[in-house]
């Protein structure tokens, strides 16, 4: 099988560009289900077939080396093409019949020195937007071995923690560096029916869709919860993956609409294994009042559990009369944001993908500086983040939480 045979298969236009590109260092940046992993498999296969005896490396950012989605996709691709291989053996090396070898190497190491080792005929990195700069600085100089293209291909979503990739591949004007960006829509013909619509619901228009479907570089500077936004896919879960049967306690955060066009927001949370807070459901209704929402609120509420609510004495009294366990929210904005940040950084929160308004707002929730120098959150996208702030402040202040149960 030659490189021409690989290229002649049914490729999307971006996949073909990846294979044909002669740029030594190429960053493949695209959205979910856009064909990045398939393109990675094609690149690795082409090098291993065209250069008998080459020794390349696939770097995997997270999880077990041999259980990674990338390696599974490569095996699937080789089966489709009738390519046989031996391994992986105890050293995680895969060998083709022509003597070409592929090393599977995890980046889940303690420091960059542990990545030192032989030079490679080619390098591919999966989920490159998660790669530490220190690791990249080690890897980029190692594709020098004979019997290979000596190319480096990094595949990932929009930058996230890997913002240095923008400077490395785009801003330095080095002809050895290039990018190929493409979208989920480019791969629509190869996706299951309804998949595009599912992603569009999950990622509404704006920065989320730009990043996760259109493969655009979306800066995360200025957002209040930068770590969450930069790693959003890590914090989102399918509703079916919420461990409902293991929830130890339920709680709610509520932002009231006291008149005008702002929404009334109620978020439901559950404390799961390891103390992780799962945001399971949302009610989000613009320009609504209690009378409009009473039935919906009752349908969403699990009797007896506390609702940390925005202040409004009249509304609190009405809801308490109707059986809701009302708790006046702690509204210290600076302390609340820091408390939520701490929970995020400790990996103590997950958000159901069904909570599309929360996802949209928290991804756009920014801090601005007033002329006085004081920093405050912008109001436009503050409603769901306020609700989650009230909830987390109640949860992470046990004396308050317990006193109201």
C-alpha positions in Angstrom: 0.0 0.0 0.0 1.5 3.3 -1.0 0.9 6.9 0.1 -1.1 7.4 -3.1 -3.4 4.5 -2.1 -4.0 6.2 1.3 -4.8 9.5 -0.3 -7.1 8.0 -2.9 -9.5 6.7 -0.3 -12.6 8.7 0.5 -11.2 11.7 2.4 -12.7 15.0 3.6 -11.0 17.9 2.0 -9.2 18.8 5.3 -8.0 15.2 5.8 -6.5 15.3 2.3 -4.7 18.6 3.1 -3.2 17.0 6.2 -1.7 14.1 4.2 -0.4 16.3 1.4 1.1 19.1 3.5 4.9 19.2 3.5 5.0 21.7 6.4 7.3 20.1 9.0 5.2 21.3 12.0 1.5 21.3 11.5 -1.3 22.0 14.0 -4.6 20.4 13.1 -7.2 22.4 14.9 -10.9 21.6 14.6 -14.2 20.9 16.4 -15.7 17.7 17.8 -16.4 14.9 15.4 -14.7 16.7 12.6 -12.4 13.9 11.6 -9.2 14.8 13.5 -8.6 11.4 15.0 -9.2 9.8 11.6 -6.7 12.2 10.1 -4.2 11.2 12.7 -4.6 7.5 11.8 -4.1 8.3 8.2 -1.0 10.3 8.8 0.6 7.7 10.9 -0.3 4.9 8.5 1.1 6.8 5.5 4.5 7.4 7.2 4.8 3.8 8.3 4.0 2.5 4.9 6.0 4.9 2.8 9.2 4.7 5.0 9.9 1.0 5.8 11.8 0.7 9.0 10.8 4.1 10.4 10.1 4.5 14.2 7.5 7.1 15.0 5.7 8.0 18.1 2.1 8.8 19.1 1.8 10.9 22.2 -1.4 10.5 24.2 -2.3 13.2 26.7 -4.5 11.4 29.2 -5.6 8.0 30.3 -4.1 4.6 29.6 -1.8 4.4 26.6 -3.5 1.3 25.1 -7.1 2.3 25.9 -6.9 5.7 24.2 -9.5 6.7 21.6 -6.6 7.5 19.2 -5.1 4.0 19.3 -8.5 2.4 19.0 -9.1 4.5 15.9 -5.8 3.5 14.4 -6.5 -0.2 14.9 -10.0 0.3 13.4 -8.4 2.1 10.4 -5.8 -0.7 9.9 -8.4 -3.4 10.0 -10.4 -1.5 7.3 -7.3 -1.3 5.2 -6.3 -4.9 5.7 -3.0 -3.9 7.4 -1.7 -6.4 9.9 0.6 -5.6 12.9 2.1 -7.2 15.9 2.0 -5.8 19.4 1.5 -3.7 21.4 3.9 -5.6 23.6 5.0 -4.8 27.1 6.9 -1.7 25.8 3.8 -0.5 23.9 5.4 -0.7 20.5 3.4 -1.7 17.4 5.2 -3.1 14.4 4.1 -3.5 10.8 5.3 -6.2 8.4 7.7 -3.8 6.7 9.6 -3.1 10.0 8.1 0.2 10.7 7.3 0.7 14.4 4.9 3.0 16.3 5.6 3.8 20.0 2.6 4.7 22.1 3.7 7.2 24.7 1.6 8.9 27.4 2.1 12.5 28.4 0.6 11.7 31.9 4.1 12.0 33.4 5.4 14.1 36.3 7.8 16.3 34.4 9.2 16.9 30.9 12.5 15.1 31.7 10.6 11.8 31.7 9.9 12.3 28.0 13.6 12.2 27.1 14.5 9.3 24.8 15.2 8.4 21.2 14.6 10.6 18.2 11.6 9.7 16.0 10.9 9.4 12.3 7.6 11.3 12.9 5.6 12.5 15.8 1.8 12.7 16.3 0.2 14.2 19.4 -3.5 13.6 20.2 -5.6 16.2 22.2 -2.7 18.6 21.8 -4.6 21.5 23.3 -4.1 19.8 26.7 -0.3 19.5 26.3 1.9 21.5 28.7 4.3 23.9 27.0 7.2 22.3 28.8 6.4 18.9 27.2 6.0 20.5 23.8 9.4 22.1 24.1 10.9 18.7 24.5 8.9 16.9 21.8 9.3 19.4 18.9 13.0 18.8 18.5 12.8 15.0 18.4 11.4 14.2 14.9 14.9 13.7 13.4 15.4 10.0 12.8 16.2 8.6 9.4 13.6 6.6 7.4 10.7 8.9 8.0 9.1 12.2 7.1 10.4 13.9 10.2 7.1 15.6 10.4 5.3 16.7 13.6 1.5 16.7 13.6 -0.5 18.0 16.6 -4.3 17.5 16.7 -6.6 19.2 19.1 -9.5 21.6 19.8 -9.2 25.3 20.2 -6.4 26.2 22.4 -7.6 26.0 26.0 -4.5 25.6 28.2 -2.3 25.3 25.1 -2.5 29.0 24.2 1.2 28.9 23.5 0.3 27.0 20.3 -1.1 30.2 18.8 2.3 31.9 19.2 4.2 28.9 18.1 2.2 28.1 14.9 0.6 31.4 13.9 2.3 34.4 15.4 5.9 33.6 14.8 5.8 33.7 10.9 8.1 30.7 10.6 7.5 28.9 7.3 8.1 25.5 9.0 4.9 26.0 11.1 1.4 25.9 9.8 -2.2 25.2 10.7 -5.2 23.5 9.2 -8.5 24.4 10.7 -11.8 22.8 9.9 -15.3 22.3 11.3 -17.6 19.6 12.4 -19.7 20.4 9.4 -16.9 19.4 7.1 -17.4 15.8 8.3 -21.2 15.8 8.3 -21.5 13.0 5.7 -19.6 10.6 8.0 -21.5 11.4 11.2 -24.6 9.5 12.5 -28.0 11.1 11.7 -28.8 13.9 14.2 -25.2 14.3 15.4 -24.8 17.8 14.0 -28.1 18.9 15.6 -27.1 17.4 18.9 -23.9 19.4 18.9 -25.7 22.6 17.9 -28.0 22.2 20.9 -25.0 21.6 23.2 -23.0 24.5 21.8 -25.2 27.5 21.0 -24.0 30.2 18.6 -21.1 32.2 20.1 -17.8 31.3 21.5 -18.8 27.7 22.4 -19.8 26.9 18.9 -16.8 28.8 17.5 -14.5 26.6 19.5 -16.2 23.2 19.7 -17.8 23.0 16.2 -16.0 25.6 14.0 -12.4 25.0 15.2 -11.8 28.7 15.7 -9.3 30.0 18.2 -11.3 31.5 21.0 -9.5 33.4 23.7 -10.5 32.7 27.3 -8.9 35.8 28.8 -11.2 37.8 31.0 -13.7 35.1 31.7 -14.4 34.6 35.4 -13.9 30.8 35.3 -11.0 30.5 32.9 -10.0 27.0 33.9 -13.5 25.7 33.3 -14.0 27.4 30.0 -10.5 26.3 28.8 -11.3 22.7 29.7 -15.0 22.7 29.2 -15.3 19.3 27.7 -13.7 17.9 30.9 -16.5 19.4 33.1 -19.5 18.5 30.9 -21.3 15.1 31.3 -24.2 13.5 29.5 -27.3 13.5 31.6 -27.3 9.7 31.5 -23.8 9.7 33.2 -24.9 11.6 36.3 -24.8 9.1 39.1 -28.3 9.8 40.3 -28.5 6.7 42.4 -25.4 7.8 44.4 -26.4 11.4 45.1 -26.0 12.0 48.8 -27.8 15.3 49.0 -29.7 17.7 46.7 -29.5 21.5 46.7 -30.6 24.4 44.6 -29.4 27.8 43.5 -31.9 30.5 42.4 -31.5 33.9 40.8 -34.8 35.8 40.9 -36.2 38.0 38.3 -37.4 41.1 40.2 -38.9 42.7 37.1 -37.7 43.5 33.7 -36.3 41.2 31.0 -33.8 39.3 33.1 -34.4 35.6 33.5 -35.5 33.6 36.5 -33.0 30.8 37.0 -33.2 27.7 39.2 -30.3 25.2 39.1 -30.5 21.7 40.7 -27.3 20.2 42.1 -26.5 16.8 43.6 -23.5 15.9 45.8 -22.1 12.7 44.3 -19.2 10.4 45.0 -16.1 12.2 46.2 -18.0 15.3 47.0 -18.4 16.2 43.4 -21.2 18.7 42.7 -23.3 17.6 39.7 -25.5 20.4 38.2 -28.3 18.2 36.9 -31.2 20.4 35.7 -32.0 24.0 35.0 -35.0 26.2 34.7 -34.3 29.4 32.8 -37.2 31.7 32.0 -36.7 35.3 30.8 -39.1 38.0 32.2 -41.1 35.5 34.3 -42.5 35.9 37.8 -43.3 33.5 40.5 -47.0 33.2 39.5 -45.9 32.2 36.0 -43.3 29.6 37.2 -44.9 28.1 40.3 -45.9 24.8 38.6 -42.5 24.4 36.9 -40.6 25.2 40.1 -42.7 22.6 42.0 -42.1 20.0 39.3 -38.4 20.5 39.5 -38.1 20.6 43.2 -37.2 17.6 45.5 -39.1 18.2 48.7 -37.2 19.4 51.7 -33.8 20.2 50.1 -32.5 23.8 50.5 -32.7 26.5 47.8 -30.0 29.2 48.2 -31.9 32.1 46.7 -31.3 35.6 45.6 -33.0 38.0 48.1 -36.6 39.0 47.7 -38.6 38.9 51.0 -42.0 38.7 49.3 -41.0 36.0 46.9 -39.3 34.0 49.7 -42.4 34.2 51.8 -44.6 33.0 49.0 -42.2 30.1 48.1 -41.9 29.1 51.8 -45.7 29.0 52.2 -45.7 26.6 49.2 -43.3 24.2 50.8 -39.9 25.3 49.4 -37.0 25.3 51.8 -35.7 28.8 51.3 -32.2 29.9 52.3 -31.0 33.5 51.8 -28.0 33.3 49.5 -24.6 34.6 50.6 -24.1 37.4 48.0 -20.5 38.3 48.5 -19.5 38.3 44.8 -15.7 38.2 45.2 -15.7 35.5 47.8 -18.4 33.6 45.9 -16.4 33.6 42.6 -13.3 32.5 44.5 -15.2 29.7 46.1 -16.5 28.5 42.8 -13.0 28.8 41.3 -11.6 26.7 44.0 -14.2 23.9 43.5 -13.5 24.0 39.7 -9.7 23.8 40.2 -10.1 20.9 42.6 -12.1 19.1 39.9 -15.2 19.1 42.2 -17.9 20.1 39.7 -19.7 18.6 36.7 -22.4 20.1 34.5 -25.1 18.2 32.6 -25.0 18.9 28.9 -28.7 19.5 29.1 -28.1 22.7 31.0 -27.4 24.7 27.8 -28.2 28.1 29.3 -25.8 27.6 32.2 -23.1 26.4 29.8 -23.7 29.4 27.5 -23.7 32.0 30.3 -20.8 30.6 32.3 -18.6 30.5 29.2 -19.3 34.2 28.6 -19.2 35.3 32.2 -16.5 38.0 32.3 -14.9 40.3 34.8 -14.6 44.0 33.9 -12.7 46.8 35.5 -14.6 50.0 36.6 -13.0 53.4 36.3 -12.3 53.2 40.0 -10.2 50.1 39.4 -12.7 47.8 41.1 -13.3 44.5 39.2 -16.9 43.3 38.9 -18.7 40.7 36.8 -20.5 41.9 33.7 -24.3 41.6 34.1 -25.4 40.2 30.7 -24.4 36.6 31.4 -24.5 36.7 35.2 -27.8 35.0 35.9 -26.9 31.3 35.8 -23.4 31.9 37.2 -25.1 33.8 40.1 -27.2 30.7 40.8 -24.3 28.3 40.8 -22.4 30.8 43.0 -25.2 30.7 45.6 -25.3 27.0 45.5 -21.5 26.5 45.9 -21.3 29.0 48.7 -24.0 27.1 50.6 -22.3 23.8 49.9 -18.8 24.8 50.8 -19.9 26.5 54.0 -21.1 23.4 55.9 -22.5 25.2 59.0 -24.8 27.2 56.8 -25.9 24.2 54.7 -26.6 22.0 57.7 -28.4 24.6 59.7 -31.1 24.9 57.1 -31.8 21.2 56.6 
